[in-house]
Amino acid sequence: MNVVFVDSVLGTELLHMVSHDVAGTLAAAQGESVTFPVGHFKYEFHNLDFYEEDGEIRQELVIYVKKV
């Protein structure tokens, strides 16, 4: 599944990845902090989004984080 990390303040995408362990990725993101090349962030909330692409319904987990 596609997993996207988004800065909840600026709305910028920090990382777009594919994960086969979505529950593990979400659990890790909800830990102490998440580090990206642009700094340390803390989990805020997440959404599971469904969308249509090329006639197929797809899903992605969007994880919103805030810089600490």
mmCIF file of the N, C-alpha and C atoms, coordinates in Angstrom:
data_MODEL
# 
_entry.id   MODEL 
# 
loop_
_atom_site.group_PDB 
_atom_site.id 
_atom_site.type_symbol 
_atom_site.label_atom_id 
_atom_site.label_alt_id 
_atom_site.label_comp_id 
_atom_site.label_asym_id 
_atom_site.label_entity_id 
_atom_site.label_seq_id 
_atom_site.pdbx_PDB_ins_code 
_atom_site.Cartn_x 
_atom_site.Cartn_y 
_atom_site.Cartn_z 
_atom_site.occupancy 
_atom_site.B_iso_or_equiv 
_atom_site.pdbx_formal_charge 
_atom_site.auth_seq_id 
_atom_site.auth_comp_id 
_atom_site.auth_asym_id 
_atom_site.auth_atom_id 
_atom_site.pdbx_PDB_model_num 
ATOM 1   N N  . MET A 1 1  ? 0.837   -1.170 0.000   1.00 0.00 ? 1  MET A N  1 
ATOM 2   C CA . MET A 1 1  ? 0.000   0.000  0.000   1.00 0.00 ? 1  MET A CA 1 
ATOM 3   C C  . MET A 1 1  ? 0.889   1.242  0.000   1.00 0.00 ? 1  MET A C  1 
ATOM 4   N N  . ASN A 1 2  ? 0.420   2.267  -0.667  1.00 0.00 ? 2  ASN A N  1 
ATOM 5   C CA . ASN A 1 2  ? 1.130   3.542  -0.643  1.00 0.00 ? 2  ASN A CA 1 
ATOM 6   C C  . ASN A 1 2  ? 0.990   4.168  0.733   1.00 0.00 ? 2  ASN A C  1 
ATOM 7   N N  . VAL A 1 3  ? 2.084   4.693  1.245   1.00 0.00 ? 3  VAL A N  1 
ATOM 8   C CA . VAL A 1 3  ? 2.101   5.412  2.510   1.00 0.00 ? 3  VAL A CA 1 
ATOM 9   C C  . VAL A 1 3  ? 2.759   6.762  2.243   1.00 0.00 ? 3  VAL A C  1 
ATOM 10  N N  . VAL A 1 4  ? 2.076   7.833  2.660   1.00 0.00 ? 4  VAL A N  1 
ATOM 11  C CA . VAL A 1 4  ? 2.580   9.180  2.430   1.00 0.00 ? 4  VAL A CA 1 
ATOM 12  C C  . VAL A 1 4  ? 2.697   9.885  3.777   1.00 0.00 ? 4  VAL A C  1 
ATOM 13  N N  . PHE A 1 5  ? 3.861   10.475 4.034   1.00 0.00 ? 5  PHE A N  1 
ATOM 14  C CA . PHE A 1 5  ? 4.062   11.295 5.227   1.00 0.00 ? 5  PHE A CA 1 
ATOM 15  C C  . PHE A 1 5  ? 3.938   12.755 4.808   1.00 0.00 ? 5  PHE A C  1 
ATOM 16  N N  . VAL A 1 6  ? 3.102   13.509 5.533   1.00 0.00 ? 6  VAL A N  1 
ATOM 17  C CA . VAL A 1 6  ? 2.836   14.903 5.188   1.00 0.00 ? 6  VAL A CA 1 
ATOM 18  C C  . VAL A 1 6  ? 3.060   15.783 6.418   1.00 0.00 ? 6  VAL A C  1 
ATOM 19  N N  . ASP A 1 7  ? 3.728   16.917 6.221   1.00 0.00 ? 7  ASP A N  1 
ATOM 20  C CA . ASP A 1 7  ? 3.882   17.920 7.276   1.00 0.00 ? 7  ASP A CA 1 
ATOM 21  C C  . ASP A 1 7  ? 2.515   18.560 7.490   1.00 0.00 ? 7  ASP A C  1 
ATOM 22  N N  . SER A 1 8  ? 1.927   18.369 8.670   1.00 0.00 ? 8  SER A N  1 
ATOM 23  C CA . SER A 1 8  ? 0.567   18.844 8.917   1.00 0.00 ? 8  SER A CA 1 
ATOM 24  C C  . SER A 1 8  ? 0.458   20.364 8.993   1.00 0.00 ? 8  SER A C  1 
ATOM 25  N N  . VAL A 1 9  ? 1.553   21.053 9.219   1.00 0.00 ? 9  VAL A N  1 
ATOM 26  C CA . VAL A 1 9  ? 1.523   22.516 9.291   1.00 0.00 ? 9  VAL A CA 1 
ATOM 27  C C  . VAL A 1 9  ? 1.645   23.128 7.894   1.00 0.00 ? 9  VAL A C  1 
ATOM 28  N N  . LEU A 1 10 ? 2.631   22.680 7.134   1.00 0.00 ? 10 LEU A N  1 
ATOM 29  C CA . LEU A 1 10 ? 2.897   23.249 5.813   1.00 0.00 ? 10 LEU A CA 1 
ATOM 30  C C  . LEU A 1 10 ? 2.139   22.547 4.685   1.00 0.00 ? 10 LEU A C  1 
ATOM 31  N N  . GLY A 1 11 ? 1.699   21.294 4.931   1.00 0.00 ? 11 GLY A N  1 
ATOM 32  C CA . GLY A 1 11 ? 1.012   20.544 3.892   1.00 0.00 ? 11 GLY A CA 1 
ATOM 33  C C  . GLY A 1 11 ? 1.938   19.931 2.860   1.00 0.00 ? 11 GLY A C  1 
ATOM 34  N N  . THR A 1 12 ? 3.240   19.966 3.108   1.00 0.00 ? 12 THR A N  1 
ATOM 35  C CA . THR A 1 12 ? 4.196   19.422 2.150   1.00 0.00 ? 12 THR A CA 1 
ATOM 36  C C  . THR A 1 12 ? 4.404   17.927 2.367   1.00 0.00 ? 12 THR A C  1 
ATOM 37  N N  . GLU A 1 13 ? 4.589   17.221 1.273   1.00 0.00 ? 13 GLU A N  1 
ATOM 38  C CA . GLU A 1 13 ? 4.851   15.785 1.329   1.00 0.00 ? 13 GLU A CA 1 
ATOM 39  C C  . GLU A 1 13 ? 6.317   15.561 1.700   1.00 0.00 ? 13 GLU A C  1 
ATOM 40  N N  . LEU A 1 14 ? 6.542   14.790 2.734   1.00 0.00 ? 14 LEU A N  1 
ATOM 41  C CA . LEU A 1 14 ? 7.899   14.503 3.196   1.00 0.00 ? 14 LEU A CA 1 
ATOM 42  C C  . LEU A 1 14 ? 8.443   13.210 2.611   1.00 0.00 ? 14 LEU A C  1 
ATOM 43  N N  . LEU A 1 15 ? 7.574   12.232 2.414   1.00 0.00 ? 15 LEU A N  1 
ATOM 44  C CA . LEU A 1 15 ? 8.001   10.934 1.906   1.00 0.00 ? 15 LEU A CA 1 
ATOM 45  C C  . LEU A 1 15 ? 6.808   10.203 1.325   1.00 0.00 ? 15 LEU A C  1 
ATOM 46  N N  . HIS A 1 16 ? 7.019   9.550  0.195   1.00 0.00 ? 16 HIS A N  1 
ATOM 47  C CA . HIS A 1 16 ? 6.017   8.679  -0.418  1.00 0.00 ? 16 HIS A CA 1 
ATOM 48  C C  . HIS A 1 16 ? 6.671   7.320  -0.586  1.00 0.00 ? 16 HIS A C  1 
ATOM 49  N N  . MET A 1 17 ? 6.083   6.287  0.022   1.00 0.00 ? 17 MET A N  1 
ATOM 50  C CA . MET A 1 17 ? 6.695   4.963  -0.023  1.00 0.00 ? 17 MET A CA 1 
ATOM 51  C C  . MET A 1 17 ? 5.620   3.902  -0.187  1.00 0.00 ? 17 MET A C  1 
ATOM 52  N N  . VAL A 1 18 ? 6.039   2.686  -0.501  1.00 0.00 ? 18 VAL A N  1 
ATOM 53  C CA . VAL A 1 18 ? 5.148   1.529  -0.563  1.00 0.00 ? 18 VAL A CA 1 
ATOM 54  C C  . VAL A 1 18 ? 5.536   0.604  0.577   1.00 0.00 ? 18 VAL A C  1 
ATOM 55  N N  . SER A 1 19 ? 4.526   0.165  1.340   1.00 0.00 ? 19 SER A N  1 
ATOM 56  C CA . SER A 1 19 ? 4.783   -0.725 2.470   1.00 0.00 ? 19 SER A CA 1 
ATOM 57  C C  . SER A 1 19 ? 3.836   -1.921 2.424   1.00 0.00 ? 19 SER A C  1 
ATOM 58  N N  . HIS A 1 20 ? 4.375   -3.088 2.736   1.00 0.00 ? 20 HIS A N  1 
ATOM 59  C CA . HIS A 1 20 ? 3.551   -4.293 2.857   1.00 0.00 ? 20 HIS A CA 1 
ATOM 60  C C  . HIS A 1 20 ? 3.229   -4.560 4.323   1.00 0.00 ? 20 HIS A C  1 
ATOM 61  N N  . ASP A 1 21 ? 3.760   -3.734 5.217   1.00 0.00 ? 21 ASP A N  1 
ATOM 62  C CA . ASP A 1 21 ? 3.485   -3.821 6.646   1.00 0.00 ? 21 ASP A CA 1 
ATOM 63  C C  . ASP A 1 21 ? 2.963   -2.465 7.112   1.00 0.00 ? 21 ASP A C  1 
ATOM 64  N N  . VAL A 1 22 ? 1.750   -2.146 6.700   1.00 0.00 ? 22 VAL A N  1 
ATOM 65  C CA . VAL A 1 22 ? 1.174   -0.836 6.989   1.00 0.00 ? 22 VAL A CA 1 
ATOM 66  C C  . VAL A 1 22 ? 0.965   -0.651 8.489   1.00 0.00 ? 22 VAL A C  1 
ATOM 67  N N  . ALA A 1 23 ? 0.517   -1.691 9.167   1.00 0.00 ? 23 ALA A N  1 
ATOM 68  C CA . ALA A 1 23 ? 0.311   -1.598 10.617  1.00 0.00 ? 23 ALA A CA 1 
ATOM 69  C C  . ALA A 1 23 ? 1.637   -1.319 11.328  1.00 0.00 ? 23 ALA A C  1 
ATOM 70  N N  . GLY A 1 24 ? 2.697   -1.956 10.899  1.00 0.00 ? 24 GLY A N  1 
ATOM 71  C CA . GLY A 1 24 ? 4.014   -1.725 11.487  1.00 0.00 ? 24 GLY A CA 1 
ATOM 72  C C  . GLY A 1 24 ? 4.524   -0.325 11.206  1.00 0.00 ? 24 GLY A C  1 
ATOM 73  N N  . THR A 1 25 ? 4.311   0.160  9.995   1.00 0.00 ? 25 THR A N  1 
ATOM 74  C CA . THR A 1 25 ? 4.731   1.514  9.636   1.00 0.00 ? 25 THR A CA 1 
ATOM 75  C C  . THR A 1 25 ? 3.979   2.545  10.467  1.00 0.00 ? 25 THR A C  1 
ATOM 76  N N  . LEU A 1 26 ? 2.666   2.347  10.619  1.00 0.00 ? 26 LEU A N  1 
ATOM 77  C CA . LEU A 1 26 ? 1.862   3.267  11.412  1.00 0.00 ? 26 LEU A CA 1 
ATOM 78  C C  . LEU A 1 26 ? 2.286   3.227  12.881  1.00 0.00 ? 26 LEU A C  1 
ATOM 79  N N  . ALA A 1 27 ? 2.506   2.039  13.424  1.00 0.00 ? 27 ALA A N  1 
ATOM 80  C CA . ALA A 1 27 ? 2.943   1.907  14.822  1.00 0.00 ? 27 ALA A CA 1 
ATOM 81  C C  . ALA A 1 27 ? 4.287   2.598  15.040  1.00 0.00 ? 27 ALA A C  1 
ATOM 82  N N  . ALA A 1 28 ? 5.200   2.446  14.101  1.00 0.00 ? 28 ALA A N  1 
ATOM 83  C CA . ALA A 1 28 ? 6.509   3.093  14.219  1.00 0.00 ? 28 ALA A CA 1 
ATOM 84  C C  . ALA A 1 28 ? 6.368   4.611  14.149  1.00 0.00 ? 28 ALA A C  1 
ATOM 85  N N  . ALA A 1 29 ? 5.495   5.096  13.277  1.00 0.00 ? 29 ALA A N  1 
ATOM 86  C CA . ALA A 1 29 ? 5.295   6.544  13.143  1.00 0.00 ? 29 ALA A CA 1 
ATOM 87  C C  . ALA A 1 29 ? 4.696   7.144  14.411  1.00 0.00 ? 29 ALA A C  1 
ATOM 88  N N  . GLN A 1 30 ? 3.942   6.352  15.154  1.00 0.00 ? 30 GLN A N  1 
ATOM 89  C CA . GLN A 1 30 ? 3.308   6.841  16.378  1.00 0.00 ? 30 GLN A CA 1 
ATOM 90  C C  . GLN A 1 30 ? 4.259   6.796  17.580  1.00 0.00 ? 30 GLN A C  1 
ATOM 91  N N  . GLY A 1 31 ? 5.495   6.404  17.352  1.00 0.00 ? 31 GLY A N  1 
ATOM 92  C CA . GLY A 1 31 ? 6.498   6.356  18.417  1.00 0.00 ? 31 GLY A CA 1 
ATOM 93  C C  . GLY A 1 31 ? 6.984   7.738  18.815  1.00 0.00 ? 31 GLY A C  1 
ATOM 94  N N  . GLU A 1 32 ? 8.159   7.786  19.412  1.00 0.00 ? 32 GLU A N  1 
ATOM 95  C CA . GLU A 1 32 ? 8.719   9.035  19.955  1.00 0.00 ? 32 GLU A CA 1 
ATOM 96  C C  . GLU A 1 32 ? 8.845   10.124 18.888  1.00 0.00 ? 32 GLU A C  1 
ATOM 97  N N  . SER A 1 33 ? 9.425   9.787  17.732  1.00 0.00 ? 33 SER A N  1 
ATOM 98  C CA . SER A 1 33 ? 9.546   10.757 16.641  1.00 0.00 ? 33 SER A CA 1 
ATOM 99  C C  . SER A 1 33 ? 9.910   10.030 15.355  1.00 0.00 ? 33 SER A C  1 
ATOM 100 N N  . VAL A 1 34 ? 9.757   10.744 14.246  1.00 0.00 ? 34 VAL A N  1 
ATOM 101 C CA . VAL A 1 34 ? 10.134  10.241 12.925  1.00 0.00 ? 34 VAL A CA 1 
ATOM 102 C C  . VAL A 1 34 ? 11.155  11.227 12.379  1.00 0.00 ? 34 VAL A C  1 
ATOM 103 N N  . THR A 1 35 ? 12.265  10.725 11.863  1.00 0.00 ? 35 THR A N  1 
ATOM 104 C CA . THR A 1 35 ? 13.316  11.594 11.347  1.00 0.00 ? 35 THR A CA 1 
ATOM 105 C C  . THR A 1 35 ? 13.361  11.537 9.823   1.00 0.00 ? 35 THR A C  1 
ATOM 106 N N  . PHE A 1 36 ? 13.335  12.706 9.209   1.00 0.00 ? 36 PHE A N  1 
ATOM 107 C CA . PHE A 1 36 ? 13.484  12.866 7.767   1.00 0.00 ? 36 PHE A CA 1 
ATOM 108 C C  . PHE A 1 36 ? 14.714  13.752 7.541   1.00 0.00 ? 36 PHE A C  1 
ATOM 109 N N  . PRO A 1 37 ? 15.225  13.830 6.324   1.00 0.00 ? 37 PRO A N  1 
ATOM 110 C CA . PRO A 1 37 ? 16.378  14.696 6.070   1.00 0.00 ? 37 PRO A CA 1 
ATOM 111 C C  . PRO A 1 37 ? 16.140  16.160 6.471   1.00 0.00 ? 37 PRO A C  1 
ATOM 112 N N  . VAL A 1 38 ? 14.868  16.577 6.551   1.00 0.00 ? 38 VAL A N  1 
ATOM 113 C CA . VAL A 1 38 ? 14.561  17.972 6.888   1.00 0.00 ? 38 VAL A CA 1 
ATOM 114 C C  . VAL A 1 38 ? 14.276  18.177 8.377   1.00 0.00 ? 38 VAL A C  1 
ATOM 115 N N  . GLY A 1 39 ? 14.417  17.128 9.195   1.00 0.00 ? 39 GLY A N  1 
ATOM 116 C CA . GLY A 1 39 ? 14.249  17.298 10.637  1.00 0.00 ? 39 GLY A CA 1 
ATOM 117 C C  . GLY A 1 39 ? 13.468  16.192 11.318  1.00 0.00 ? 39 GLY A C  1 
ATOM 118 N N  . HIS A 1 40 ? 13.186  16.407 12.605  1.00 0.00 ? 40 HIS A N  1 
ATOM 119 C CA . HIS A 1 40 ? 12.455  15.446 13.431  1.00 0.00 ? 40 HIS A CA 1 
ATOM 120 C C  . HIS A 1 40 ? 10.989  15.865 13.498  1.00 0.00 ? 40 HIS A C  1 
ATOM 121 N N  . PHE A 1 41 ? 10.122  14.871 13.412  1.00 0.00 ? 41 PHE A N  1 
ATOM 122 C CA . PHE A 1 41 ? 8.687   15.123 13.406  1.00 0.00 ? 41 PHE A CA 1 
ATOM 123 C C  . PHE A 1 41 ? 7.998   14.199 14.396  1.00 0.00 ? 41 PHE A C  1 
ATOM 124 N N  . LYS A 1 42 ? 6.806   14.609 14.846  1.00 0.00 ? 42 LYS A N  1 
ATOM 125 C CA . LYS A 1 42 ? 6.003   13.841 15.778  1.00 0.00 ? 42 LYS A CA 1 
ATOM 126 C C  . LYS A 1 42 ? 4.659   13.538 15.123  1.00 0.00 ? 42 LYS A C  1 
ATOM 127 N N  . TYR A 1 43 ? 4.191   12.306 15.280  1.00 0.00 ? 43 TYR A N  1 
ATOM 128 C CA . TYR A 1 43 ? 2.896   11.874 14.739  1.00 0.00 ? 43 TYR A CA 1 
ATOM 129 C C  . TYR A 1 43 ? 1.769   12.755 15.268  1.00 0.00 ? 43 TYR A C  1 
ATOM 130 N N  . GLU A 1 44 ? 0.826   13.118 14.388  1.00 0.00 ? 44 GLU A N  1 
ATOM 131 C CA . GLU A 1 44 ? -0.369  13.855 14.790  1.00 0.00 ? 44 GLU A CA 1 
ATOM 132 C C  . GLU A 1 44 ? -1.636  13.043 14.540  1.00 0.00 ? 44 GLU A C  1 
ATOM 133 N N  . PHE A 1 45 ? -1.866  12.615 13.293  1.00 0.00 ? 45 PHE A N  1 
ATOM 134 C CA . PHE A 1 45 ? -3.047  11.812 12.958  1.00 0.00 ? 45 PHE A CA 1 
ATOM 135 C C  . PHE A 1 45 ? -2.831  11.163 11.598  1.00 0.00 ? 45 PHE A C  1 
ATOM 136 N N  . HIS A 1 46 ? -3.765  10.309 11.193  1.00 0.00 ? 46 HIS A N  1 
ATOM 137 C CA . HIS A 1 46 ? -3.647  9.672  9.884   1.00 0.00 ? 46 HIS A CA 1 
ATOM 138 C C  . HIS A 1 46 ? -5.021  9.525  9.243   1.00 0.00 ? 46 HIS A C  1 
ATOM 139 N N  . ASN A 1 47 ? -5.025  9.355  7.933   1.00 0.00 ? 47 ASN A N  1 
ATOM 140 C CA . ASN A 1 47 ? -6.233  9.109  7.146   1.00 0.00 ? 47 ASN A CA 1 
ATOM 141 C C  . ASN A 1 47 ? -5.965  7.950  6.203   1.00 0.00 ? 47 ASN A C  1 
ATOM 142 N N  . LEU A 1 48 ? -6.984  7.163  5.952   1.00 0.00 ? 48 LEU A N  1 
ATOM 143 C CA . LEU A 1 48 ? -6.922  6.140  4.914   1.00 0.00 ? 48 LEU A CA 1 
ATOM 144 C C  . LEU A 1 48 ? -7.739  6.669  3.751   1.00 0.00 ? 48 LEU A C  1 
ATOM 145 N N  . ASP A 1 49 ? -7.068  6.967  2.653   1.00 0.00 ? 49 ASP A N  1 
ATOM 146 C CA . ASP A 1 49 ? -7.720  7.568  1.491   1.00 0.00 ? 49 ASP A CA 1 
ATOM 147 C C  . ASP A 1 49 ? -7.898  6.542  0.379   1.00 0.00 ? 49 ASP A C  1 
ATOM 148 N N  . PHE A 1 50 ? -9.062  6.565  -0.252  1.00 0.00 ? 50 PHE A N  1 
ATOM 149 C CA . PHE A 1 50 ? -9.345  5.734  -1.418  1.00 0.00 ? 50 PHE A CA 1 
ATOM 150 C C  . PHE A 1 50 ? -9.509  6.659  -2.611  1.00 0.00 ? 50 PHE A C  1 
ATOM 151 N N  . TYR A 1 51 ? -8.966  6.242  -3.754  1.00 0.00 ? 51 TYR A N  1 
ATOM 152 C CA . TYR A 1 51 ? -9.053  7.054  -4.962  1.00 0.00 ? 51 TYR A CA 1 
ATOM 153 C C  . TYR A 1 51 ? -9.070  6.140  -6.176  1.00 0.00 ? 51 TYR A C  1 
ATOM 154 N N  . GLU A 1 52 ? -9.481  6.683  -7.306  1.00 0.00 ? 52 GLU A N  1 
ATOM 155 C CA . GLU A 1 52 ? -9.539  5.906  -8.539  1.00 0.00 ? 52 GLU A CA 1 
ATOM 156 C C  . GLU A 1 52 ? -8.381  6.304  -9.439  1.00 0.00 ? 52 GLU A C  1 
ATOM 157 N N  . GLU A 1 53 ? -7.695  5.295  -9.982  1.00 0.00 ? 53 GLU A N  1 
ATOM 158 C CA . GLU A 1 53 ? -6.590  5.529  -10.907 1.00 0.00 ? 53 GLU A CA 1 
ATOM 159 C C  . GLU A 1 53 ? -6.645  4.462  -11.988 1.00 0.00 ? 53 GLU A C  1 
ATOM 160 N N  . ASP A 1 54 ? -6.728  4.879  -13.236 1.00 0.00 ? 54 ASP A N  1 
ATOM 161 C CA . ASP A 1 54 ? -6.809  3.964  -14.378 1.00 0.00 ? 54 ASP A CA 1 
ATOM 162 C C  . ASP A 1 54 ? -7.963  2.969  -14.217 1.00 0.00 ? 54 ASP A C  1 
ATOM 163 N N  . GLY A 1 55 ? -9.082  3.461  -13.710 1.00 0.00 ? 55 GLY A N  1 
ATOM 164 C CA . GLY A 1 55 ? -10.268 2.628  -13.569 1.00 0.00 ? 55 GLY A CA 1 
ATOM 165 C C  . GLY A 1 55 ? -10.245 1.673  -12.379 1.00 0.00 ? 55 GLY A C  1 
ATOM 166 N N  . GLU A 1 56 ? -9.218  1.731  -11.551 1.00 0.00 ? 56 GLU A N  1 
ATOM 167 C CA . GLU A 1 56 ? -9.107  0.863  -10.381 1.00 0.00 ? 56 GLU A CA 1 
ATOM 168 C C  . GLU A 1 56 ? -9.195  1.698  -9.108  1.00 0.00 ? 56 GLU A C  1 
ATOM 169 N N  . ILE A 1 57 ? -9.837  1.130  -8.089  1.00 0.00 ? 57 ILE A N  1 
ATOM 170 C CA . ILE A 1 57 ? -9.883  1.780  -6.785  1.00 0.00 ? 57 ILE A CA 1 
ATOM 171 C C  . ILE A 1 57 ? -8.596  1.426  -6.047  1.00 0.00 ? 57 ILE A C  1 
ATOM 172 N N  . ARG A 1 58 ? -7.888  2.441  -5.600  1.00 0.00 ? 58 ARG A N  1 
ATOM 173 C CA . ARG A 1 58 ? -6.635  2.259  -4.867  1.00 0.00 ? 58 ARG A CA 1 
ATOM 174 C C  . ARG A 1 58 ? -6.770  2.917  -3.500  1.00 0.00 ? 58 ARG A C  1 
ATOM 175 N N  . GLN A 1 59 ? -5.832  2.580  -2.628  1.00 0.00 ? 59 GLN A N  1 
ATOM 176 C CA . GLN A 1 59 ? -5.859  3.164  -1.287  1.00 0.00 ? 59 GLN A CA 1 
ATOM 177 C C  . GLN A 1 59 ? -4.463  3.585  -0.880  1.00 0.00 ? 59 GLN A C  1 
ATOM 178 N N  . GLU A 1 60 ? -4.424  4.581  -0.015  1.00 0.00 ? 60 GLU A N  1 
ATOM 179 C CA . GLU A 1 60 ? -3.140  5.002  0.533   1.00 0.00 ? 60 GLU A CA 1 
ATOM 180 C C  . GLU A 1 60 ? -3.354  5.498  1.962   1.00 0.00 ? 60 GLU A C  1 
ATOM 181 N N  . LEU A 1 61 ? -2.359  5.269  2.773   1.00 0.00 ? 61 LEU A N  1 
ATOM 182 C CA . LEU A 1 61 ? -2.362  5.735  4.146   1.00 0.00 ? 61 LEU A CA 1 
ATOM 183 C C  . LEU A 1 61 ? -1.583  7.040  4.186   1.00 0.00 ? 61 LEU A C  1 
ATOM 184 N N  . VAL A 1 62 ? -2.230  8.107  4.636   1.00 0.00 ? 62 VAL A N  1 
ATOM 185 C CA . VAL A 1 62 ? -1.575  9.403  4.755   1.00 0.00 ? 62 VAL A CA 1 
ATOM 186 C C  . VAL A 1 62 ? -1.348  9.666  6.238   1.00 0.00 ? 62 VAL A C  1 
ATOM 187 N N  . ILE A 1 63 ? -0.065  9.795  6.621   1.00 0.00 ? 63 ILE A N  1 
ATOM 188 C CA . ILE A 1 63 ? 0.315   10.016 8.007   1.00 0.00 ? 63 ILE A CA 1 
ATOM 189 C C  . ILE A 1 63 ? 0.774   11.468 8.141   1.00 0.00 ? 63 ILE A C  1 
ATOM 190 N N  . TYR A 1 64 ? 0.087   12.211 8.998   1.00 0.00 ? 64 TYR A N  1 
ATOM 191 C CA . TYR A 1 64 ? 0.401   13.625 9.209   1.00 0.00 ? 64 TYR A CA 1 
ATOM 192 C C  . TYR A 1 64 ? 1.294   13.763 10.438  1.00 0.00 ? 64 TYR A C  1 
ATOM 193 N N  . VAL A 1 65 ? 2.375   14.502 10.262  1.00 0.00 ? 65 VAL A N  1 
ATOM 194 C CA . VAL A 1 65 ? 3.359   14.697 11.336  1.00 0.00 ? 65 VAL A CA 1 
ATOM 195 C C  . VAL A 1 65 ? 3.645   16.192 11.471  1.00 0.00 ? 65 VAL A C  1 
ATOM 196 N N  . LYS A 1 66 ? 4.108   16.576 12.666  1.00 0.00 ? 66 LYS A N  1 
ATOM 197 C CA . LYS A 1 66 ? 4.418   17.979 12.940  1.00 0.00 ? 66 LYS A CA 1 
ATOM 198 C C  . LYS A 1 66 ? 5.858   18.087 13.393  1.00 0.00 ? 66 LYS A C  1 
ATOM 199 N N  . LYS A 1 67 ? 6.580   19.074 12.876  1.00 0.00 ? 67 LYS A N  1 
ATOM 200 C CA . LYS A 1 67 ? 7.990   19.254 13.227  1.00 0.00 ? 67 LYS A CA 1 
ATOM 201 C C  . LYS A 1 67 ? 8.133   19.590 14.715  1.00 0.00 ? 67 LYS A C  1 
ATOM 202 N N  . VAL A 1 68 ? 9.123   18.936 15.345  1.00 0.00 ? 68 VAL A N  1 
ATOM 203 C CA . VAL A 1 68 ? 9.367   19.200 16.781  1.00 0.00 ? 68 VAL A CA 1 
ATOM 204 C C  . VAL A 1 68 ? 10.638  19.996 16.968  1.00 0.00 ? 68 VAL A C  1 
# 
